[in-house]
Amino acid sequence: MLPLELIIRALGIVFSLGILAFAIVLGGVIFISLAGVIVLIMIGLYIRSFFYRRKQHSDKGSDDTVIDAEYTILDNKDSDD
């Protein structure tokens, strides 16, 4: 083999390894981005369902609740008035 062929072959291997590393990094970035979007969607749905359940419970309790209370009126008028 000629030295020029060895240099070309070595450059080809280095270039191929660079493309492989770039592909792995780009795949990781895309995977993390998708996972982040999925987590944000899950958090949004959880918050939405939390307030929906809270609204449903408040609607149920307001119609059926009767508050029984006793009170006493105190007559504390001063003689100066």
C-alpha positions in Angstrom: 0.0 0.0 0.0 1.1 3.5 -0.7 1.4 6.0 2.1 -1.3 8.1 0.4 -3.8 5.2 0.5 -3.0 4.8 4.2 -3.6 8.5 4.9 -6.9 8.4 3.0 -8.0 5.2 4.8 -7.1 6.8 8.2 -9.0 10.0 7.3 -12.0 7.9 6.3 -12.0 6.1 9.6 -11.6 9.3 11.6 -14.4 11.0 9.6 -16.6 7.9 10.1 -16.0 8.0 13.8 -16.8 11.7 13.9 -20.1 11.1 12.1 -20.9 8.3 14.5 -20.2 10.4 17.5 -22.3 13.3 16.1 -25.2 10.9 15.4 -25.1 9.5 18.9 -25.1 13.0 20.4 -27.8 14.2 18.1 -29.9 11.2 19.0 -29.5 11.8 22.7 -30.5 15.4 22.3 -33.6 14.5 20.4 -34.5 11.7 22.9 -34.1 14.1 25.9 -36.2 16.7 24.1 -39.0 14.3 23.4 -38.8 13.0 27.0 -39.0 16.6 28.3 -42.0 17.4 26.2 -43.7 14.2 27.4 -43.0 15.1 31.0 -44.4 18.6 30.5 -47.5 17.1 28.9 -47.9 14.7 31.9 -47.5 17.6 34.4 -50.0 19.7 32.5 -52.6 16.9 32.4 -52.0 16.2 36.1 -52.6 19.8 37.1 -55.7 20.0 34.8 -57.2 16.8 36.4 -56.3 18.1 39.9 -58.4 21.3 39.4 -61.1 19.3 37.6 -61.5 16.9 40.5 -61.3 19.8 42.9 -64.2 21.5 41.0 -66.2 18.4 41.0 -65.9 17.9 44.7 -66.8 21.5 45.5 -69.9 21.2 43.3 -71.1 18.1 45.1 -70.6 19.4 48.6 -72.2 22.8 48.1 -75.7 21.4 47.4 -75.9 18.8 50.1 -74.3 20.7 53.0 -76.5 22.2 55.7 -74.8 24.3 58.3 -76.5 24.2 61.7 -75.4 27.1 64.0 -76.5 28.7 67.2 -75.8 32.3 68.0 -76.4 34.7 70.9 -76.9 38.4 70.6 -75.1 40.4 73.3 -76.5 43.7 74.2 -73.4 45.7 75.3 -74.6 49.2 74.8 -73.0 51.8 76.9 -75.1 54.2 78.9 -73.3 57.1 77.2 -74.9 56.4 73.8 
